[in-house]
Amino acid sequence: MATDPALTDRHYLGVDVGTSGCRSCLIDADAQTLAEVRTPLAAPTRNGAAVEQDAEIWWTALGENLDQLGRQHSLSAVAAMTLDGTSATLLCCDADGTPCGPALMYNDARATTQARHIAGIAPPDCAAHGPSASLAKLLWLLHTDSCNQTGHCLHQADWLLGRLCGQFGFSDENNALKLGYDVIQRRWPDWLHTLNIPMHLLPDVVPAGQAVGRLAAPWCDRWGLSRDTRVLAGTTDSTASFIATGARPGEAVTSLGSTLVLKVMADQPVFAPDDGVYSHRLGDRWLVGGASNSGGAVLRQYFTDDDMARLSARLDIETPTGLDYYPLPATGERFPVNDPGLAPRLQPRPDDDVRFFQGILEGIAAIEHQGYRKLAALGAPWPTRIITTGGGASNESWRTMRARLNDIPVTAAAHQDAAYGTALLARKGST
């Protein structure tokens, strides 16, 4: 069958709004990258458990980012665009999208009273438990004077996409998960009424990548896009990063950032909050995973990037250290052991830095192995391959160590940027 030339000429735009920057990625119909731009983002304001930010900061960064992208490459052939945001970052706005106050960031944990109330009502397998979940934040916001004129409660990605297409009140299944949305039944559950939430404030939820509107005329003119450019429902940053890897059903992605995040693509969801396990819907499949507090943050407590590069060249993976570490940056673990009182185990520390470094890598590898065993025990498939992203992806010795422990291939991702993942989502959603 011949390919429609009009389809091969189309481009797709993805944007990642992360914690430290706004990144955009333009790809062609063959998923080849045409241009990438990064714009710094100011840090949120922190005051104890409260972490918040003015949403207009995101919009300004997004605008500056696309200004720069448009100067670097023509955007006239963009057929569709979407973006991701940090999971569980929430704000209230009026009917026209004007924020009623600052957004509560993904790691804002002040809503402890609200979380306890939710815990007595929500099903145990619901992803909306905890003070950092969107639902607890919404209850907290609704009791503030600034939210008296609330017309919508929206996540970071929802609000930005609303600005782009000029209409508000929608969300995607990935962002809505921690607001209490039932991704299996695909509806807001009845138990939410018990929380006395005005249901009209909750967004209409659609699958990630579904068209929700067209880019508003002022932004088409500003960035040189066609007025036929479709705006698609977005996703969360971690889901976008998974999409970027190109992982297939049965494959897993391990991301080593500050924390260690594991996800495997499955045919059925797994929800086990007591074990720190959750599932995101992606089309007809599910991303089943969990996040450990172990990860790069532990390594950076002891080593610089230059230290790690130097020590990696001297690793002797044929001779395990036997140190049996459980590397944590501080007390507390979420997955594969859900224990807020679990203390780091990083003793004894040998005099040899190479051995100490290798012992930490062995400990993180053991947590990864234990994590995939936990997921498999709960019903997820054992991975056929692990695609690895983040700072540890380039460490060949560590990949070999992990492949032996899990008895499956461990490969570095060709792509791992969330902006590339959202560009792929725009490409898939527009076909």
C-alpha positions in Angstrom: 0.0 0.0 0.0 1.4 3.4 -1.0 2.1 5.9 1.8 0.2 9.2 1.6 2.8 11.9 0.8 0.8 14.3 3.0 1.4 12.1 6.0 5.2 11.8 5.4 5.5 15.6 5.4 4.0 16.0 8.8 5.9 16.9 12.0 5.0 16.3 15.6 5.8 18.5 18.7 6.3 17.2 22.2 7.0 19.3 25.3 8.2 18.2 28.7 7.6 20.5 31.6 9.9 19.2 34.3 11.1 20.3 37.7 14.1 22.3 36.4 13.3 23.1 32.8 10.9 23.1 29.9 12.1 20.9 26.9 10.6 20.6 23.5 11.3 18.1 20.7 10.2 18.2 17.1 10.2 15.0 15.1 9.2 14.0 11.6 6.9 11.2 10.4 9.7 8.7 10.8 10.2 9.7 14.5 13.6 11.3 13.6 14.5 14.3 15.8 14.5 17.6 13.9 15.1 20.0 16.7 15.3 20.2 20.5 15.3 23.1 22.9 15.6 23.5 26.6 14.6 26.5 28.7 15.4 26.8 32.4 12.6 26.8 34.9 12.8 28.6 38.3 12.7 26.4 41.3 9.4 26.1 43.2 9.0 27.9 46.6 9.5 25.5 49.5 8.4 26.1 53.1 8.5 22.9 55.1 6.1 20.4 53.6 4.6 23.1 51.4 6.1 23.3 47.8 4.3 25.6 45.4 4.8 27.6 42.2 3.0 30.3 40.2 1.6 28.5 37.1 2.4 31.6 35.0 6.1 30.7 35.4 5.4 27.5 33.4 3.5 29.3 30.7 6.3 31.9 30.4 8.9 29.1 30.1 6.8 27.3 27.5 6.4 30.4 25.4 10.1 31.2 25.5 10.9 27.6 24.7 8.7 27.5 21.6 9.9 30.9 20.5 13.4 29.5 20.5 12.3 26.3 18.8 10.6 28.2 16.0 13.7 30.2 15.4 15.7 27.0 15.1 13.3 25.1 12.8 10.1 25.9 11.0 7.0 24.6 12.8 4.6 25.1 9.9 4.4 21.3 9.2 3.4 20.4 12.8 0.2 18.3 12.6 -0.2 17.7 16.4 1.4 18.6 19.7 1.1 17.6 23.3 3.0 17.8 26.6 3.7 16.1 29.9 3.9 17.6 33.3 5.0 16.5 36.8 2.6 13.9 38.2 0.2 15.2 40.9 1.1 18.9 40.5 -2.3 20.5 40.9 -3.9 24.0 40.8 -7.4 25.5 40.9 -8.5 28.0 38.3 -11.6 29.9 37.3 -13.8 29.0 34.3 -11.5 31.0 32.0 -8.3 29.3 33.2 -7.0 32.1 35.5 -5.3 30.5 38.5 -6.9 31.0 41.8 -3.6 30.8 43.6 -0.3 28.9 43.4 -0.1 25.4 42.2 0.8 22.7 44.7 3.8 20.8 43.3 4.1 17.1 43.0 6.1 16.8 46.2 3.9 19.1 48.3 3.0 17.1 51.4 1.1 19.5 53.6 -2.3 17.8 53.1 -1.9 15.2 55.8 -5.3 15.7 57.5 -7.0 15.4 54.1 -5.0 12.3 53.3 -6.2 10.6 56.5 -9.7 11.5 55.6 -9.3 9.9 52.1 -7.7 6.8 53.7 -10.9 6.1 55.5 -13.0 6.3 52.4 -11.0 5.4 49.3 -10.5 1.7 48.3 -7.1 0.4 49.4 -6.0 -0.2 45.7 -6.7 3.4 44.8 -3.7 5.5 43.6 -5.1 8.7 45.3 -3.8 7.8 48.8 -1.2 10.0 50.6 -0.7 13.7 51.2 1.2 14.2 47.9 -1.7 12.7 45.8 -3.7 15.2 43.7 -6.9 14.3 45.6 -5.5 15.4 49.0 -4.2 18.6 47.5 -7.6 19.3 46.0 -9.3 19.0 49.4 -6.7 21.3 50.9 -7.1 23.9 48.1 -10.9 23.9 48.4 -10.6 25.1 52.0 -8.5 28.1 51.1 -10.0 31.6 50.5 -8.3 32.0 47.2 -10.2 29.1 45.6 -13.7 30.4 46.2 -14.1 31.1 42.5 -12.8 27.8 41.4 -14.2 26.5 38.1 -11.7 23.7 37.4 -9.1 21.7 39.2 -6.3 20.8 36.8 -2.9 19.2 36.7 0.1 21.0 35.3 -0.2 19.4 31.9 -4.0 19.9 31.8 -3.7 23.7 32.5 -0.9 24.3 30.0 -2.8 22.3 27.2 -5.9 24.3 28.1 -3.9 27.6 27.5 -2.7 26.2 24.2 -6.2 25.4 22.8 -8.2 28.0 24.7 -10.5 25.6 26.6 -10.2 24.1 30.0 -11.7 21.2 31.9 -10.1 18.1 30.5 -7.4 15.7 31.7 -5.7 12.5 30.7 -5.9 9.1 32.3 -2.3 9.2 33.5 -2.6 12.5 35.3 -6.1 11.8 36.7 -5.0 8.6 38.4 -3.9 10.3 41.6 -7.0 12.4 41.6 -9.1 9.3 42.2 -10.1 8.5 38.6 -11.0 4.8 38.0 -8.8 3.9 35.0 -10.3 0.5 34.8 -14.0 1.6 34.7 -12.9 4.9 33.0 -15.1 7.1 35.2 -15.0 9.1 38.4 -16.0 6.6 41.2 -19.0 7.1 43.3 -17.0 7.1 46.6 -15.7 10.6 45.7 -19.2 12.0 46.5 -18.5 11.1 50.2 -15.7 13.7 50.2 -18.2 16.4 49.3 -16.2 17.5 46.3 -18.2 19.6 43.8 -18.1 17.1 40.9 -18.3 19.8 38.3 -14.7 20.8 39.3 -13.3 17.5 38.1 -12.0 17.4 34.6 -13.4 15.3 31.7 -10.9 12.5 31.4 -9.7 11.1 28.0 -7.0 8.6 27.0 -3.5 10.1 26.7 -2.9 11.3 23.1 -6.6 11.9 22.2 -7.4 15.1 20.4 -8.9 17.8 22.7 -8.9 20.8 20.5 -6.8 22.9 18.0 -4.1 25.3 18.8 -5.5 28.8 19.4 -5.0 31.3 16.7 -2.7 33.7 18.7 -0.2 30.9 19.4 -0.4 29.7 15.8 0.6 33.2 14.7 3.3 33.5 17.4 5.1 30.3 16.7 4.3 29.8 13.0 2.1 26.8 13.3 -0.9 25.9 11.1 -4.3 26.7 12.4 -5.1 23.1 11.8 -2.6 22.0 14.4 -4.3 19.6 16.8 -3.7 19.7 20.6 -3.8 16.2 22.2 -4.3 15.2 25.8 -1.0 14.8 27.6 0.5 12.5 30.1 2.9 12.5 33.2 6.6 13.0 32.9 7.5 9.4 33.9 5.0 7.9 31.4 6.5 10.1 28.7 10.0 8.9 29.5 8.8 5.3 29.2 7.2 6.0 25.8 10.5 7.6 24.6 12.3 4.3 25.1 10.1 2.5 22.6 9.6 -0.4 25.1 7.3 -3.2 23.8 4.8 -5.4 25.7 6.7 -7.5 28.2 9.7 -5.2 28.3 10.6 -3.1 31.3 12.2 0.3 31.8 14.5 1.1 34.8 15.2 4.8 35.3 18.0 5.8 37.6 17.6 9.4 38.4 17.6 10.7 42.0 15.4 7.7 42.7 15.1 4.2 41.1 11.9 3.8 39.1 10.8 0.5 37.6 8.0 -0.1 35.0 7.0 -3.1 33.0 4.5 -3.0 30.1 1.7 -5.5 30.9 -1.7 -6.6 29.5 -3.4 -6.3 32.9 -3.1 -3.6 35.7 -1.7 -4.2 39.2 -2.7 -1.9 42.0 -1.1 -2.6 45.4 -0.5 0.7 47.3 0.6 -1.2 50.4 3.5 -2.5 48.3 4.1 0.8 46.5 2.8 -0.5 43.2 0.6 1.3 40.7 -0.4 1.1 37.1 -0.8 3.7 34.4 -3.1 3.1 31.4 -1.4 3.4 28.0 -3.8 2.5 25.2 -4.9 -1.0 25.8 -1.9 -1.9 28.0 -0.6 -0.9 31.4 2.6 0.4 32.8 3.0 -1.4 36.1 5.7 -0.1 38.4 7.0 1.3 41.6 9.7 3.7 42.8 12.4 3.1 45.3 14.0 5.9 47.3 17.4 4.4 46.4 19.1 5.7 43.3 21.4 8.4 42.1 20.8 10.6 45.2 22.7 8.0 47.3 25.7 8.0 44.9 25.9 11.8 44.9 26.2 11.8 48.7 29.6 10.2 48.3 30.8 10.8 44.7 31.0 13.5 42.0 30.4 12.7 38.3 34.1 12.7 37.8 34.6 10.3 40.7 32.0 7.9 39.3 33.5 8.0 35.8 37.0 7.3 37.3 35.8 4.5 39.6 33.6 2.8 37.0 36.7 2.1 34.9 38.2 0.2 37.8 35.2 -2.0 38.7 35.8 -5.7 39.1 32.3 -7.2 38.5 33.8 -10.7 38.4 34.5 -10.4 42.1 31.4 -9.3 44.1 32.1 -7.3 47.2 29.7 -9.2 49.4 28.9 -5.9 51.3 25.1 -6.4 51.1 24.2 -2.7 51.2 20.7 -1.3 51.0 21.5 2.2 49.7 19.1 4.9 50.8 19.7 8.7 51.0 17.8 8.8 54.3 15.5 6.7 56.5 12.4 5.4 54.7 11.6 3.2 51.7 8.6 2.9 49.3 9.3 0.0 47.0 10.0 -2.9 46.8 9.8 -2.6 50.6 7.2 -0.2 51.9 8.7 0.8 55.2 9.0 4.5 56.3 11.3 3.4 59.1 13.8 1.4 57.0 17.3 2.8 57.7 20.1 3.0 55.1 22.5 0.1 55.2 25.9 1.3 54.0 28.3 -0.1 56.6 30.9 -1.2 56.8 32.6 1.2 54.5 35.9 -0.1 53.1 38.9 2.1 52.7 39.0 1.3 49.0 36.6 3.8 47.2 36.3 1.4 44.2 35.0 -1.4 46.4 32.7 1.0 48.2 31.3 2.4 44.9 30.9 -1.2 43.6 29.1 -2.2 46.8 26.6 0.6 46.3 26.0 -0.3 42.7 25.5 -3.9 43.8 23.0 -2.8 46.4 21.0 -0.7 43.9 21.0 -3.6 41.4 19.7 -6.0 44.2 16.8 -3.5 44.8 16.0 -3.5 41.1 16.0 -7.3 41.1 13.8 -7.4 44.2 11.5 -4.9 42.6 10.9 -6.9 39.5 10.4 -10.0 41.6 7.8 -8.1 43.6 6.0 -7.0 40.5 6.0 -10.5 39.1 4.6 -11.9 42.4 1.7 -9.4 42.2 0.8 -10.5 38.6 3.0 -8.4 36.3 5.1 -10.3 33.6 8.7 -11.0 34.3 10.5 -8.7 31.8 11.9 -10.1 28.6 14.3 -7.2 28.5 15.2 -4.2 30.7 15.8 -0.9 29.0 17.7 1.4 31.3 17.7 5.2 31.4 19.1 8.0 33.5 22.6 8.5 34.8 23.4 4.8 35.1 22.5 3.9 31.6 26.0 4.5 30.2 27.8 2.4 32.8 28.4 -0.8 30.9 29.9 -2.7 33.8 26.8 -2.0 35.9 24.5 -3.0 33.1 26.4 -6.3 32.9 26.1 -6.8 36.6 22.3 -6.2 36.4 21.8 -8.5 33.4 23.5 -11.4 35.2 21.4 -10.8 38.4 18.1 -10.7 36.5 19.1 -13.2 33.8 17.8 -11.0 31.0 19.3 -8.5 28.7 19.8 -4.9 30.0 20.3 -2.3 27.3 20.7 1.4 27.3 17.8 3.3 25.8 18.4 5.0 22.4 16.0 7.7 23.6 14.9 8.6 27.1 13.9 12.3 27.1 10.3 12.9 28.1 9.9 15.5 25.4 10.8 12.9 22.7 8.2 10.6 24.4 5.5 13.3 24.1 6.4 13.9 20.5 5.9 10.2 19.9 2.5 10.4 21.7 1.5 13.3 19.4 2.6 11.2 16.4 0.7 8.1 17.4 -2.4 10.1 18.5 -2.7 11.8 15.2 -2.6 8.7 13.0 
